[in-house]
Amino acid sequence: MISADRRQELLGRLAALPPERRAAMRRSLGSSRPEGRVWPLSFGQERLWFLSRFDPTDTSYHVPWTVRLRGPADGERWKRRWAASSNGTRCCAPGS
């Protein structure tokens, strides 16, 4: 995340741009949102927004972790389990 001061600096620089430069910047960034349009947040986005407002100093959601698996892996079993999980509907395992 950027600091509040840096954010204000960037917003000030953006506001100081001539309208045609601002429009060109929006086009180059792929912003197709019509002015004034508010897009709804997904449940996950709402949850993250709430957590960040509830405790802005808590970074536990962003802490990465790893797991080491030992022993032989049953690829077919992993594929079946992955397909049965809720995440399996949004992703696919390599080679499937």
N, CA, C and O atoms as CSV, one atom per row, in Angstrom:
chain,resi,resn,atom,element,x,y,z
A,1,MET,N,N,0.839,-1.183,0.000
A,1,MET,CA,C,0.000,0.000,0.000
A,1,MET,C,C,0.881,1.242,0.000
A,1,MET,O,O,2.024,1.222,0.455
A,2,ILE,N,N,0.325,2.296,-0.513
A,2,ILE,CA,C,1.062,3.551,-0.506
A,2,ILE,C,C,0.609,4.381,0.686
A,2,ILE,O,O,-0.493,4.197,1.204
A,3,SER,N,N,1.457,5.279,1.104
A,3,SER,CA,C,1.128,6.129,2.251
A,3,SER,C,C,0.063,7.149,1.845
A,3,SER,O,O,-0.147,7.417,0.662
A,4,ALA,N,N,-0.591,7.700,2.844
A,4,ALA,CA,C,-1.631,8.704,2.592
A,4,ALA,C,C,-1.033,9.932,1.905
A,4,ALA,O,O,-1.658,10.517,1.021
A,5,ASP,N,N,0.179,10.321,2.311
A,5,ASP,CA,C,0.832,11.480,1.687
A,5,ASP,C,C,1.122,11.227,0.216
A,5,ASP,O,O,0.877,12.087,-0.630
A,6,ARG,N,N,1.649,10.039,-0.084
A,6,ARG,CA,C,1.964,9.690,-1.479
A,6,ARG,C,C,0.695,9.642,-2.318
A,6,ARG,O,O,0.679,10.097,-3.462
A,7,ARG,N,N,-0.375,9.085,-1.741
A,7,ARG,CA,C,-1.654,9.015,-2.454
A,7,ARG,C,C,-2.168,10.415,-2.783
A,7,ARG,O,O,-2.617,10.674,-3.900
A,8,GLN,N,N,-2.097,11.311,-1.803
A,8,GLN,CA,C,-2.547,12.687,-2.034
A,8,GLN,C,C,-1.700,13.373,-3.099
A,8,GLN,O,O,-2.217,14.120,-3.930
A,9,GLU,N,N,-0.391,13.111,-3.068
A,9,GLU,CA,C,0.499,13.677,-4.080
A,9,GLU,C,C,0.096,13.201,-5.477
A,9,GLU,O,O,0.007,13.999,-6.410
A,10,LEU,N,N,-0.147,11.900,-5.614
A,10,LEU,CA,C,-0.525,11.347,-6.919
A,10,LEU,C,C,-1.885,11.863,-7.378
A,10,LEU,O,O,-2.070,12.167,-8.556
A,11,LEU,N,N,-2.834,11.963,-6.453
A,11,LEU,CA,C,-4.147,12.513,-6.819
A,11,LEU,C,C,-4.030,13.969,-7.254
A,11,LEU,O,O,-4.712,14.402,-8.183
A,12,GLY,N,N,-3.168,14.719,-6.585
A,12,GLY,CA,C,-2.942,16.115,-6.971
A,12,GLY,C,C,-2.333,16.235,-8.362
A,12,GLY,O,O,-2.727,17.089,-9.157
A,13,ARG,N,N,-1.358,15.361,-8.643
A,13,ARG,CA,C,-0.743,15.372,-9.977
A,13,ARG,C,C,-1.757,14.994,-11.048
A,13,ARG,O,O,-1.768,15.576,-12.133
A,14,LEU,N,N,-2.611,14.019,-10.742
A,14,LEU,CA,C,-3.641,13.619,-11.690
A,14,LEU,C,C,-4.635,14.741,-11.928
A,14,LEU,O,O,-5.028,14.995,-13.067
A,15,ALA,N,N,-5.042,15.410,-10.866
A,15,ALA,CA,C,-6.000,16.520,-10.995
A,15,ALA,C,C,-5.407,17.690,-11.774
A,15,ALA,O,O,-6.139,18.432,-12.428
A,16,ALA,N,N,-4.081,17.862,-11.708
A,16,ALA,CA,C,-3.433,18.979,-12.403
A,16,ALA,C,C,-3.274,18.734,-13.898
A,16,ALA,O,O,-2.975,19.666,-14.644
A,17,LEU,N,N,-3.467,17.500,-14.347
A,17,LEU,CA,C,-3.334,17.207,-15.778
A,17,LEU,C,C,-4.449,17.869,-16.570
A,17,LEU,O,O,-5.576,17.973,-16.087
A,18,PRO,N,N,-4.146,18.316,-17.780
A,18,PRO,CA,C,-5.212,18.834,-18.648
A,18,PRO,C,C,-6.210,17.701,-18.953
A,18,PRO,O,O,-5.829,16.531,-18.958
A,19,PRO,N,N,-7.475,18.040,-19.206
A,19,PRO,CA,C,-8.501,17.016,-19.439
A,19,PRO,C,C,-8.139,16.020,-20.536
A,19,PRO,O,O,-8.424,14.830,-20.400
A,20,GLU,N,N,-7.516,16.483,-21.625
A,20,GLU,CA,C,-7.174,15.561,-22.715
A,20,GLU,C,C,-6.094,14.567,-22.287
A,20,GLU,O,O,-6.119,13.411,-22.712
A,21,ARG,N,N,-5.143,15.002,-21.448
A,21,ARG,CA,C,-4.119,14.083,-20.939
A,21,ARG,C,C,-4.724,13.066,-19.975
A,21,ARG,O,O,-4.346,11.894,-19.979
A,22,ARG,N,N,-5.677,13.529,-19.139
A,22,ARG,CA,C,-6.358,12.608,-18.219
A,22,ARG,C,C,-7.118,11.548,-18.997
A,22,ARG,O,O,-7.085,10.369,-18.645
A,23,ALA,N,N,-7.807,11.969,-20.058
A,23,ALA,CA,C,-8.563,11.029,-20.888
A,23,ALA,C,C,-7.625,10.028,-21.565
A,23,ALA,O,O,-7.931,8.839,-21.644
A,24,ALA,N,N,-6.483,10.517,-22.052
A,24,ALA,CA,C,-5.511,9.625,-22.686
A,24,ALA,C,C,-4.957,8.632,-21.673
A,24,ALA,O,O,-4.741,7.464,-21.996
A,25,MET,N,N,-4.728,9.092,-20.458
A,25,MET,CA,C,-4.225,8.200,-19.419
A,25,MET,C,C,-5.249,7.117,-19.095
A,25,MET,O,O,-4.890,5.947,-18.962
A,26,ARG,N,N,-6.509,7.491,-18.969
A,26,ARG,CA,C,-7.563,6.507,-18.700
A,26,ARG,C,C,-7.640,5.466,-19.816
A,26,ARG,O,O,-7.781,4.271,-19.558
A,27,ARG,N,N,-7.545,5.939,-21.062
A,27,ARG,CA,C,-7.583,4.997,-22.184
A,27,ARG,C,C,-6.399,4.049,-22.143
A,27,ARG,O,O,-6.554,2.851,-22.382
A,28,SER,N,N,-5.215,4.571,-21.841
A,28,SER,CA,C,-4.025,3.720,-21.827
A,28,SER,C,C,-4.050,2.721,-20.680
A,28,SER,O,O,-3.448,1.653,-20.780
A,29,LEU,N,N,-4.736,3.051,-19.600
A,29,LEU,CA,C,-4.845,2.136,-18.460
A,29,LEU,C,C,-6.002,1.161,-18.620
A,29,LEU,O,O,-6.188,0.266,-17.795
A,30,GLY,N,N,-6.775,1.335,-19.677
A,30,GLY,CA,C,-7.877,0.417,-19.919
A,30,GLY,C,C,-9.109,0.722,-19.108
A,30,GLY,O,O,-9.949,-0.157,-18.912
A,31,SER,N,N,-9.239,1.931,-18.636
A,31,SER,CA,C,-10.406,2.295,-17.844
A,31,SER,C,C,-11.585,2.532,-18.768
A,31,SER,O,O,-11.606,3.502,-19.527
A,32,SER,N,N,-12.561,1.648,-18.701
A,32,SER,CA,C,-13.743,1.816,-19.545
A,32,SER,C,C,-14.960,2.194,-18.704
A,32,SER,O,O,-16.086,2.180,-19.200
A,33,ARG,N,N,-14.740,2.527,-17.448
A,33,ARG,CA,C,-15.841,2.874,-16.558
A,33,ARG,C,C,-16.397,4.245,-16.920
A,33,ARG,O,O,-15.651,5.224,-16.936
A,34,PRO,N,N,-17.690,4.334,-17.209
A,34,PRO,CA,C,-18.278,5.640,-17.479
A,34,PRO,C,C,-18.198,6.518,-16.236
A,34,PRO,O,O,-18.266,6.023,-15.111
A,35,GLU,N,N,-18.055,7.809,-16.443
A,35,GLU,CA,C,-17.963,8.741,-15.314
A,35,GLU,C,C,-19.187,8.611,-14.412
A,35,GLU,O,O,-20.322,8.569,-14.886
A,36,GLY,N,N,-18.942,8.550,-13.127
A,36,GLY,CA,C,-20.031,8.494,-12.170
A,36,GLY,C,C,-20.613,7.112,-11.937
A,36,GLY,O,O,-21.448,6.947,-11.048
A,37,ARG,N,N,-20.201,6.119,-12.706
A,37,ARG,CA,C,-20.740,4.761,-12.558
A,37,ARG,C,C,-20.058,4.067,-11.395
A,37,ARG,O,O,-18.833,4.094,-11.279
A,38,VAL,N,N,-20.843,3.451,-10.545
A,38,VAL,CA,C,-20.306,2.719,-9.409
A,38,VAL,C,C,-20.538,1.244,-9.654
A,38,VAL,O,O,-21.674,0.823,-9.875
A,39,TRP,N,N,-19.468,0.445,-9.618
A,39,TRP,CA,C,-19.574,-0.986,-9.830
A,39,TRP,C,C,-19.696,-1.672,-8.479
A,39,TRP,O,O,-18.999,-1.299,-7.535
A,40,PRO,N,N,-20.559,-2.657,-8.367
A,40,PRO,CA,C,-20.708,-3.350,-7.081
A,40,PRO,C,C,-19.481,-4.205,-6.773
A,40,PRO,O,O,-18.818,-4.718,-7.675
A,41,LEU,N,N,-19.196,-4.344,-5.485
A,41,LEU,CA,C,-18.088,-5.184,-5.055
A,41,LEU,C,C,-18.554,-6.624,-4.926
A,41,LEU,O,O,-19.721,-6.882,-4.633
A,42,SER,N,N,-17.656,-7.542,-5.142
A,42,SER,CA,C,-17.960,-8.947,-4.887
A,42,SER,C,C,-17.956,-9.157,-3.369
A,42,SER,O,O,-17.504,-8.295,-2.616
A,43,PHE,N,N,-18.460,-10.305,-2.936
A,43,PHE,CA,C,-18.466,-10.598,-1.511
A,43,PHE,C,C,-17.048,-10.580,-0.948
A,43,PHE,O,O,-16.810,-10.040,0.132
A,44,GLY,N,N,-16.106,-11.172,-1.684
A,44,GLY,CA,C,-14.717,-11.193,-1.238
A,44,GLY,C,C,-14.127,-9.795,-1.130
A,44,GLY,O,O,-13.391,-9.508,-0.186
A,45,GLN,N,N,-14.438,-8.920,-2.083
A,45,GLN,CA,C,-13.951,-7.545,-2.035
A,45,GLN,C,C,-14.555,-6.797,-0.852
A,45,GLN,O,O,-13.864,-6.027,-0.184
A,46,GLU,N,N,-15.849,-7.023,-0.591
A,46,GLU,CA,C,-16.492,-6.385,0.559
A,46,GLU,C,C,-15.831,-6.840,1.861
A,46,GLU,O,O,-15.612,-6.042,2.772
A,47,ARG,N,N,-15.520,-8.124,1.933
A,47,ARG,CA,C,-14.888,-8.678,3.128
A,47,ARG,C,C,-13.527,-8.027,3.359
A,47,ARG,O,O,-13.208,-7.619,4.476
A,48,LEU,N,N,-12.725,-7.934,2.295
A,48,LEU,CA,C,-11.418,-7.299,2.437
A,48,LEU,C,C,-11.546,-5.832,2.819
A,48,LEU,O,O,-10.769,-5.332,3.632
A,49,TRP,N,N,-12.522,-5.139,2.238
A,49,TRP,CA,C,-12.748,-3.732,2.580
A,49,TRP,C,C,-13.087,-3.616,4.062
A,49,TRP,O,O,-12.532,-2.770,4.763
A,50,PHE,N,N,-14.004,-4.471,4.542
A,50,PHE,CA,C,-14.390,-4.428,5.945
A,50,PHE,C,C,-13.194,-4.701,6.846
A,50,PHE,O,O,-12.969,-3.979,7.818
A,51,LEU,N,N,-12.421,-5.746,6.525
A,51,LEU,CA,C,-11.270,-6.086,7.355
A,51,LEU,C,C,-10.248,-4.945,7.393
A,51,LEU,O,O,-9.662,-4.676,8.441
A,52,SER,N,N,-10.035,-4.284,6.272
A,52,SER,CA,C,-9.069,-3.185,6.246
A,52,SER,C,C,-9.570,-1.989,7.042
A,52,SER,O,O,-8.769,-1.254,7.618
A,53,ARG,N,N,-10.893,-1.780,7.083
A,53,ARG,CA,C,-11.462,-0.684,7.872
A,53,ARG,C,C,-11.526,-1.042,9.353
A,53,ARG,O,O,-11.342,-0.180,10.212
A,54,PHE,N,N,-11.785,-2.309,9.650
A,54,PHE,CA,C,-11.903,-2.770,11.025
A,54,PHE,C,C,-10.570,-2.636,11.763
A,54,PHE,O,O,-10.534,-2.180,12.906
A,55,ASP,N,N,-9.482,-3.031,11.111
A,55,ASP,CA,C,-8.154,-2.920,11.712
A,55,ASP,C,C,-7.139,-2.650,10.603
A,55,ASP,O,O,-6.584,-3.589,10.033
A,56,PRO,N,N,-6.890,-1.369,10.292
A,56,PRO,CA,C,-5.982,-1.024,9.191
A,56,PRO,C,C,-4.547,-1.509,9.379
A,56,PRO,O,O,-3.805,-1.628,8.403
A,57,THR,N,N,-4.150,-1.790,10.608
A,57,THR,CA,C,-2.767,-2.216,10.840
A,57,THR,C,C,-2.585,-3.723,10.728
A,57,THR,O,O,-1.451,-4.203,10.742
A,58,ASP,N,N,-3.665,-4.476,10.619
A,58,ASP,CA,C,-3.579,-5.941,10.553
A,58,ASP,C,C,-3.216,-6.375,9.136
A,58,ASP,O,O,-3.940,-6.087,8.183
A,59,THR,N,N,-2.092,-7.068,9.010
A,59,THR,CA,C,-1.658,-7.549,7.701
A,59,THR,C,C,-1.709,-9.070,7.617
A,59,THR,O,O,-1.148,-9.659,6.693
A,60,SER,N,N,-2.377,-9.710,8.573
A,60,SER,CA,C,-2.376,-11.179,8.602
A,60,SER,C,C,-3.021,-11.792,7.362
A,60,SER,O,O,-2.671,-12.909,6.980
A,61,TYR,N,N,-3.944,-11.094,6.733
A,61,TYR,CA,C,-4.573,-11.626,5.532
A,61,TYR,C,C,-3.563,-11.741,4.393
A,61,TYR,O,O,-3.713,-12.579,3.504
A,62,HIS,N,N,-2.551,-10.907,4.426
A,62,HIS,CA,C,-1.579,-10.840,3.334
A,62,HIS,C,C,-0.296,-11.608,3.614
A,62,HIS,O,O,0.670,-11.491,2.860
A,63,VAL,N,N,-0.271,-12.384,4.676
A,63,VAL,CA,C,0.928,-13.131,5.026
A,63,VAL,C,C,0.957,-14.431,4.234
A,63,VAL,O,O,0.079,-15.275,4.414
A,64,PRO,N,N,1.941,-14.611,3.363
A,64,PRO,CA,C,2.009,-15.853,2.577
A,64,PRO,C,C,2.511,-17.015,3.431
A,64,PRO,O,O,3.205,-16.806,4.426
A,65,TRP,N,N,2.170,-18.201,3.051
A,65,TRP,CA,C,2.651,-19.388,3.755
A,65,TRP,C,C,2.799,-20.520,2.757
A,65,TRP,O,O,2.213,-20.505,1.675
A,66,THR,N,N,3.590,-21.491,3.144
A,66,THR,CA,C,3.809,-22.656,2.292
A,66,THR,C,C,3.640,-23.921,3.111
A,66,THR,O,O,3.719,-23.905,4.340
A,67,VAL,N,N,3.410,-25.000,2.414
A,67,VAL,CA,C,3.272,-26.309,3.047
A,67,VAL,C,C,4.153,-27.272,2.287
A,67,VAL,O,O,4.123,-27.308,1.057
A,68,ARG,N,N,4.939,-28.053,3.006
A,68,ARG,CA,C,5.765,-29.069,2.364
A,68,ARG,C,C,5.063,-30.410,2.499
A,68,ARG,O,O,4.745,-30.849,3.604
A,69,LEU,N,N,4.827,-31.047,1.380
A,69,LEU,CA,C,4.220,-32.369,1.368
A,69,LEU,C,C,5.318,-33.393,1.160
A,69,LEU,O,O,6.194,-33.218,0.313
A,70,ARG,N,N,5.266,-34.456,1.932
A,70,ARG,CA,C,6.285,-35.502,1.816
A,70,ARG,C,C,5.618,-36.800,1.413
A,70,ARG,O,O,4.478,-37.071,1.790
A,71,GLY,N,N,6.329,-37.590,0.653
A,71,GLY,CA,C,5.802,-38.879,0.237
A,71,GLY,C,C,5.206,-38.809,-1.157
A,71,GLY,O,O,5.167,-37.747,-1.778
A,72,PRO,N,N,4.746,-39.948,-1.637
A,72,PRO,CA,C,4.201,-39.996,-2.999
A,72,PRO,C,C,2.856,-39.264,-3.082
A,72,PRO,O,O,2.080,-39.250,-2.126
A,73,ALA,N,N,2.604,-38.669,-4.225
A,73,ALA,CA,C,1.345,-37.957,-4.459
A,73,ALA,C,C,0.493,-38.753,-5.443
A,73,ALA,O,O,0.986,-39.217,-6.471
A,74,ASP,N,N,-0.773,-38.904,-5.121
A,74,ASP,CA,C,-1.720,-39.591,-5.990
A,74,ASP,C,C,-2.402,-38.533,-6.864
A,74,ASP,O,O,-3.358,-37.888,-6.434
A,75,GLY,N,N,-1.904,-38.361,-8.091
A,75,GLY,CA,C,-2.398,-37.314,-8.986
A,75,GLY,C,C,-3.883,-37.401,-9.274
A,75,GLY,O,O,-4.567,-36.378,-9.290
A,76,GLU,N,N,-4.394,-38.589,-9.499
A,76,GLU,CA,C,-5.829,-38.734,-9.789
A,76,GLU,C,C,-6.680,-38.345,-8.587
A,76,GLU,O,O,-7.730,-37.719,-8.731
A,77,ARG,N,N,-6.217,-38.720,-7.409
A,77,ARG,CA,C,-6.948,-38.358,-6.199
A,77,ARG,C,C,-6.970,-36.844,-6.018
A,77,ARG,O,O,-8.001,-36.275,-5.660
A,78,TRP,N,N,-5.827,-36.185,-6.267
A,78,TRP,CA,C,-5.762,-34.722,-6.173
A,78,TRP,C,C,-6.727,-34.081,-7.169
A,78,TRP,O,O,-7.426,-33.128,-6.824
A,79,LYS,N,N,-6.773,-34.593,-8.402
A,79,LYS,CA,C,-7.677,-34.031,-9.419
A,79,LYS,C,C,-9.132,-34.171,-8.990
A,79,LYS,O,O,-9.917,-33.232,-9.124
A,80,ARG,N,N,-9.491,-35.351,-8.470
A,80,ARG,CA,C,-10.875,-35.549,-8.017
A,80,ARG,C,C,-11.220,-34.608,-6.865
A,80,ARG,O,O,-12.300,-34.017,-6.833
A,81,ARG,N,N,-10.291,-34.477,-5.924
A,81,ARG,CA,C,-10.538,-33.601,-4.772
A,81,ARG,C,C,-10.628,-32.152,-5.207
A,81,ARG,O,O,-11.487,-31.410,-4.728
A,82,TRP,N,N,-9.762,-31.747,-6.098
A,82,TRP,CA,C,-9.755,-30.367,-6.594
A,82,TRP,C,C,-11.062,-30.061,-7.325
A,82,TRP,O,O,-11.642,-28.990,-7.150
A,83,ALA,N,N,-11.516,-31.004,-8.140
A,83,ALA,CA,C,-12.765,-30.799,-8.886
A,83,ALA,C,C,-13.954,-30.718,-7.939
A,83,ALA,O,O,-14.927,-30.025,-8.236
A,84,ALA,N,N,-13.896,-31.415,-6.800
A,84,ALA,CA,C,-14.998,-31.403,-5.848
A,84,ALA,C,C,-15.008,-30.155,-4.974
A,84,ALA,O,O,-16.032,-29.831,-4.373
A,85,SER,N,N,-13.884,-29.455,-4.896
A,85,SER,CA,C,-13.817,-28.267,-4.032
A,85,SER,C,C,-14.468,-27.078,-4.720
A,85,SER,O,O,-14.664,-27.082,-5.935
A,86,SER,N,N,-14.801,-26.066,-3.937
A,86,SER,CA,C,-15.413,-24.859,-4.523
A,86,SER,C,C,-14.448,-24.146,-5.437
A,86,SER,O,O,-14.872,-23.544,-6.423
A,87,ASN,N,N,-13.148,-24.197,-5.137
A,87,ASN,CA,C,-12.153,-23.543,-5.997
A,87,ASN,C,C,-12.004,-24.251,-7.324
A,87,ASN,O,O,-11.593,-23.637,-8.309
A,88,GLY,N,N,-12.330,-25.537,-7.372
A,88,GLY,CA,C,-12.199,-26.291,-8.603
A,88,GLY,C,C,-13.128,-25.809,-9.700
A,88,GLY,O,O,-12.885,-26.066,-10.879
A,89,THR,N,N,-14.189,-25.114,-9.324
A,89,THR,CA,C,-15.102,-24.582,-10.334
A,89,THR,C,C,-14.542,-23.338,-11.012
A,89,THR,O,O,-14.989,-22.971,-12.099
A,90,ARG,N,N,-13.566,-22.685,-10.380
A,90,ARG,CA,C,-12.998,-21.474,-10.936
A,90,ARG,C,C,-11.625,-21.673,-11.537
A,90,ARG,O,O,-11.138,-20.805,-12.260
A,91,CYS,N,N,-11.005,-22.773,-11.259
A,91,CYS,CA,C,-9.642,-23.041,-11.725
A,91,CYS,C,C,-9.556,-24.451,-12.280
A,91,CYS,O,O,-10.493,-25.242,-12.173
A,92,CYS,N,N,-8.451,-24.734,-12.852
A,92,CYS,CA,C,-8.249,-26.117,-13.268
A,92,CYS,C,C,-6.817,-26.511,-12.935
A,92,CYS,O,O,-5.902,-25.689,-12.975
A,93,ALA,N,N,-6.645,-27.780,-12.609
A,93,ALA,CA,C,-5.320,-28.290,-12.284
A,93,ALA,C,C,-4.524,-28.451,-13.561
A,93,ALA,O,O,-5.104,-28.743,-14.606
A,94,PRO,N,N,-3.205,-28.270,-13.510
A,94,PRO,CA,C,-2.386,-28.451,-14.706
A,94,PRO,C,C,-2.557,-29.851,-15.269
A,94,PRO,O,O,-2.556,-30.834,-14.528
A,95,GLY,N,N,-2.701,-29.935,-16.570
A,95,GLY,CA,C,-2.816,-31.220,-17.245
A,95,GLY,C,C,-4.211,-31.802,-17.217
A,95,GLY,O,O,-4.415,-32.923,-17.682
A,96,SER,N,N,-5.175,-31.073,-16.687
A,96,SER,CA,C,-6.529,-31.641,-16.653
A,96,SER,C,C,-7.368,-31.155,-17.808
A,96,SER,O,O,-8.532,-31.536,-17.929
